[in-house]
Structures are given as structure tokens and as C-alpha cells.
Amino acid sequence: MVELRHLKTLSALRDAGSLVEAAERVHLTQSALSHQIKDLEDRLNCSLFIRKTKPISFTSAGQRLLALADDVLPMIRNAERDIARLAGGEAGRLNICIECHSCFDWLMPTIDHFRQNWPEIEMDLSTGFSFLPLPALARGDLDLVITSDPEPRNGITYIPLFSYESMLALSKQHRLVARKFIQPEDLATETLITYPIDHSRLDVFTRFLDPADVEPDTRTAELTVMMVQLIASGRGVSALPNWAMHEYIERDYITARSMGEKGLWCTLYAAIREDQKNSEFMVDFLSTAKDITASRLMGIRPA
């Protein structure tokens, strides 16, 4: 009566918090997802969640099925991994490079989870702040690059992980807090704090400031926590991913505003060689990364 697809749908609904986002995660239309849940409720003769609550609130029956999903879905996924190993005898390496300072927050849990399931895969991790990682990926020196700046290259494919809004982080007393959103001209007299990366690789310049011919003063900081400290003390402002500063906003250290009326939305990609895109361990790593980010990061969207 209860099918695997039902458990996946309910789990996605709990993690996403809304029918719209849950439908995207399980690759259904909202109408199809609603119909699937209604069909299951009719089969069980009970309601599984309370309509029109935000976040979604599950009934006792719904919570029981979620507990079942938490038991069953990981077991199925582990079995699929084991079968893939037996079928393909895969062993290899996964040398990862990141071009995102904030990505350690979700990448390390992803790597830890992956290592438990693929202990035979040799792994290494580096940052691409002092060299160009995409040519290294094409040469075979790297196997995966986390980037928000895809560029066409023969033999390289880009797998979207998630979309996020790059927002302007401000001190709580900053003059721009009164604005509903920030225009490029608002930053002309500000000090913009950035990671130590060339401006041509930062969306705040290429997609927001440069088109408006605005060039603020800049300074750099190596770590997000260093940026937040400078911002909170009124030493400047910074463009940061919404998920990267959620914790600091929740703690009331800083505040944030959208850049532009519609916000500056970006997508984070995993760049891999085309000859590895169907590799079982690569597919599993990317799937794990999507699961970890969906459950841990606030404010992101499926890419």
C-alpha cells in the first residue's frame, strides 16, 4: 500500500517545507505531487499533514511514515551503492578543488558522508584561489571543481548543485539598512570587503557593479567570520551568499539586503570531466552534496 515513492515524497516535503519546493526535489509538478499524497491518504484513510501551515505540520500518521522513510531510504541507498560496487568494481580517486570560501560549511559533511560509503576512493581537497582549477580539471590533475563561474571547455560538463542569493551584508546601524534593496550607486562611497579573489571572478562586480560602472574601495579578508567581524564593527560591507550569513543574522550580529529589486541570484556548479559523469561514485558524491545542501542550507533553491 505504501510505496517507496511515497516515502521519498514525504521526506522531500518535510525537508523542503512547501509543496512547491518538494515537487522540484522529486521532479514532479505541484499538481502531481498533491495528487500522489491525496491518493496515499485515501488508501490509508487518514490525513498525513495539516494543510495551509507554514512550515508544514505533519499528523501523527505522517510522522510515523516519516520515521519509516528515515529507516528505509538510507538502507536502499546503501544497498544501491553496494550493488554498484559489485557490478562495476569501482575504485579510483576524487581530487576536489573549490572556488568558494564559504563552501567548507557543507562540503566537509558531504565528504565525511561519502567516505563512509566509498572508503576505497582516494580523496584530496584543495582551493583554487592561487591557480586556475578548470585547466587542471581538463588535464586530469583534478576530478571535480566547485565553482559559480562556469566557462565552456571541451570535455568539461557542469552539474548545477543549487541556486542562492548573493546579498549585501551590513552592520545593523548602517545607513543602507533603511533601503528595501541596494542599487549599485549606493556602494560608490562604501568599502567593499571581498575574499582575496580577482574581481573578474566575483558576481558582485561582473553582474552588479561593473555594468553600472561603479567602483567602490575594496579590502580583503580570508575568512567569512573575519568579514562578519569587520562588517559588524562598521568597517565595510560585503556581498555574501544568503546561506553563508544566515547564522550571523540569526545571532543578530549583522543584517542583509538584496542587491537589485529582484536580487542577485547565482548558481553553484560541480565541474567534472565528461568521461566521469556516469561514474557510480561521482554520481553518488553529487547526489550526496545535493542532499546535504538541501537539508543544511537556508534560503537556497534547487538549481
C-alpha positions in Angstrom: 0.0 0.0 0.0 2.8 2.4 1.0 5.3 2.6 -1.9 8.9 3.8 -2.0 7.9 6.9 -4.0 5.5 7.9 -1.2 8.3 7.8 1.4 10.6 9.9 -0.9 7.8 12.4 -1.4 7.0 12.8 2.3 10.7 13.1 3.1 11.1 15.8 0.5 8.1 17.6 1.8 9.4 17.7 5.3 12.9 18.9 4.2 11.6 21.5 1.7 8.8 22.8 3.9 6.5 23.5 1.0 4.7 21.7 -1.8 6.4 23.8 -4.5 10.0 23.1 -3.4 9.2 19.4 -2.6 7.8 18.9 -6.1 11.0 20.3 -7.6 13.1 18.0 -5.4 11.3 14.8 -6.6 10.9 16.1 -10.2 7.1 16.3 -10.2 4.7 19.1 -10.9 3.0 20.5 -7.8 -0.3 19.1 -9.1 1.2 15.6 -9.5 2.8 15.7 -6.0 -0.5 16.8 -4.4 -2.4 14.0 -6.3 0.2 11.4 -5.1 -0.2 12.5 -1.4 -4.0 12.6 -1.7 -4.0 9.1 -3.2 -1.9 7.8 -0.3 -4.2 9.5 2.2 -7.2 7.8 0.5 -5.5 4.5 0.7 -4.7 4.9 4.4 -8.0 6.6 5.2 -6.2 9.4 7.2 -4.5 12.8 6.7 -0.8 12.9 6.6 -0.2 16.6 7.1 -2.1 19.7 8.1 -2.9 21.9 5.1 -2.1 25.6 5.0 0.5 25.5 7.8 4.0 27.0 7.4 6.2 25.3 7.9 4.3 22.1 7.1 3.0 20.3 10.1 2.6 16.5 9.9 -0.1 14.5 11.6 0.8 11.5 13.8 0.3 9.2 10.8 2.5 11.4 8.7 5.2 11.4 11.4 5.1 7.6 11.5 5.6 7.4 7.8 8.5 9.9 8.0 10.1 7.7 10.7 9.7 4.8 8.3 11.3 6.8 5.5 14.3 7.7 7.7 14.8 4.0 8.3 14.2 2.7 4.8 15.6 5.3 2.4 19.2 5.2 3.7 19.1 1.4 3.6 18.0 1.3 0.0 20.6 3.9 -1.0 23.4 1.9 0.8 22.2 -1.3 -1.0 22.4 0.5 -4.3 25.9 1.7 -3.6 27.0 -1.9 -2.7 25.4 -3.3 -5.9 27.1 -0.6 -7.9 30.5 -1.6 -6.5 29.9 -5.3 -7.1 28.7 -4.6 -10.6 31.5 -2.2 -11.6 34.3 -3.0 -9.2 34.9 0.8 -9.0 37.9 2.2 -7.2 39.6 5.4 -8.0 40.3 8.9 -6.8 38.3 12.1 -6.2 40.5 15.2 -6.2 38.3 18.1 -5.4 39.0 21.8 -5.7 36.7 24.6 -4.5 36.4 28.2 -5.7 34.1 29.1 -2.9 35.4 30.2 0.5 32.1 29.5 2.3 31.6 26.0 0.8 33.5 24.3 3.6 30.3 24.5 5.7 28.6 21.9 3.6 31.4 20.3 1.7 33.1 18.8 4.7 29.9 17.0 5.9 29.4 15.8 2.3 33.0 14.4 2.2 32.6 12.7 5.6 29.3 11.0 4.5 30.8 10.0 1.1 34.0 8.5 2.8 31.8 6.2 4.9 30.2 4.8 1.8 33.2 4.8 -0.5 36.2 4.1 1.7 38.1 2.7 -1.3 38.1 6.1 -3.2 41.2 8.1 -2.7 40.3 11.7 -1.9 42.1 15.0 -1.8 40.9 18.6 -1.3 42.4 21.9 -2.4 41.4 25.5 -3.1 41.5 27.2 -6.4 42.4 30.7 -5.1 46.1 30.6 -6.2 45.8 28.8 -9.5 43.3 28.1 -12.3 41.5 24.9 -11.5 39.5 24.3 -14.7 42.6 23.8 -16.9 43.8 21.4 -14.2 40.5 19.6 -14.3 40.8 19.3 -18.1 44.3 17.9 -17.8 43.2 15.3 -15.3 45.1 16.7 -12.3 41.7 17.3 -10.6 38.4 15.4 -10.8 35.8 17.9 -9.6 35.7 21.7 -9.2 33.1 23.5 -7.2 32.5 26.9 -9.0 29.9 29.6 -9.6 31.7 30.7 -12.7 31.3 28.1 -15.4 33.1 28.6 -18.7 32.7 26.5 -21.8 35.5 23.9 -22.2 35.8 20.8 -24.3 35.4 17.7 -22.3 34.0 19.5 -19.2 30.4 19.4 -18.0 28.8 21.4 -15.3 26.3 19.9 -12.9 24.2 22.5 -11.1 24.1 21.9 -7.3 21.8 24.7 -6.0 21.0 28.4 -6.5 21.4 31.0 -3.9 21.0 34.8 -3.5 24.2 36.9 -3.1 23.2 39.6 -0.6 24.8 42.7 0.8 25.8 42.2 4.4 25.6 45.3 6.5 26.1 46.4 10.1 22.8 46.8 11.9 23.4 50.6 12.2 24.4 51.1 8.5 22.7 53.9 6.6 21.6 51.4 3.8 19.5 49.3 6.3 16.7 51.8 5.5 16.6 50.6 1.8 14.4 47.8 0.7 17.1 46.8 -1.8 20.5 48.1 -2.8 21.4 49.8 -6.1 25.0 49.8 -7.5 25.2 53.5 -7.0 24.6 53.0 -3.2 28.1 51.4 -3.0 30.1 54.1 -4.7 31.3 55.5 -1.4 31.4 52.3 0.5 34.3 50.0 1.3 33.5 46.6 -0.1 35.1 43.6 1.7 35.8 40.6 -0.6 37.7 37.4 -0.5 41.2 37.6 -2.0 39.9 36.7 -5.5 40.3 38.7 -8.7 37.3 40.9 -9.3 36.6 39.3 -12.6 35.6 36.1 -10.7 33.2 37.8 -8.3 29.5 38.2 -9.3 29.1 41.4 -7.3 31.4 43.0 -9.8 30.7 41.3 -13.0 26.9 41.2 -12.7 26.1 44.2 -10.4 28.8 46.9 -10.1 30.6 46.7 -13.4 27.5 47.1 -15.6 26.7 50.3 -13.7 30.3 51.5 -13.9 30.6 51.7 -10.1 33.9 51.0 -8.5 33.9 51.2 -4.7 37.0 51.0 -2.4 37.9 47.4 -1.5 39.7 45.4 1.1 40.1 41.7 1.5 39.5 39.1 4.2 40.4 35.4 4.1 37.5 34.0 6.1 33.8 34.7 6.3 33.9 35.1 10.1 36.6 37.8 9.6 34.3 39.6 7.2 31.4 39.5 9.6 33.5 41.0 12.3 34.6 43.9 10.1 31.0 44.4 8.9 29.6 44.4 12.4 32.1 47.0 13.5 31.2 49.3 10.6 34.4 48.8 8.7 32.7 48.0 5.4 30.0 45.9 3.6 30.3 42.6 1.7 28.4 40.5 -0.8 27.9 37.0 0.7 25.7 34.0 -0.1 22.5 34.2 1.9 23.1 30.7 3.4 26.6 31.7 4.5 25.5 34.5 6.7 22.2 33.0 7.9 23.8 32.0 11.2 25.2 35.5 11.8 21.9 37.2 11.0 20.1 34.8 13.3 22.5 35.8 16.1 21.7 39.4 15.4 25.4 40.3 14.5 24.6 41.8 11.1 21.7 42.3 8.6 21.4 41.9 4.9 19.7 43.5 1.9 19.1 42.2 -1.7 21.2 43.7 -4.5 18.8 44.9 -7.1 15.0 44.8 -6.9 14.9 41.1 -8.0 18.0 40.1 -6.1 21.4 38.8 -7.4 20.8 35.0 -7.8 23.7 32.7 -8.6 24.1 29.0 -9.1 26.9 26.8 -7.7 28.1 24.1 -10.1 30.2 20.9 -9.9 32.5 20.9 -12.9 33.6 17.3 -13.9 35.1 15.7 -17.0 32.5 14.2 -19.3 34.2 10.8 -19.2 33.4 10.7 -15.4 29.8 12.0 -15.4 28.4 8.4 -15.3 30.9 7.0 -12.8 28.9 5.5 -9.9 31.0 7.1 -7.2 30.9 10.5 -8.9 27.1 10.3 -9.3 26.8 9.3 -5.7 29.0 12.2 -4.5 27.0 14.8 -6.4 23.7 13.2 -5.1 25.1 13.4 -1.5 26.1 17.0 -2.0 22.6 17.9 -3.2 21.1 16.1 -0.2 23.4 17.7 2.3 22.9 21.2 1.0 19.1 20.9 0.8 18.9 19.8 4.4 21.5 22.2 5.9 21.5 25.4 3.9 18.8 28.1 4.4 17.5 30.2 1.5 18.7 28.0 -1.4 16.7 26.8 -4.3 17.1 23.7 -6.5 19.2 24.7 -9.5 
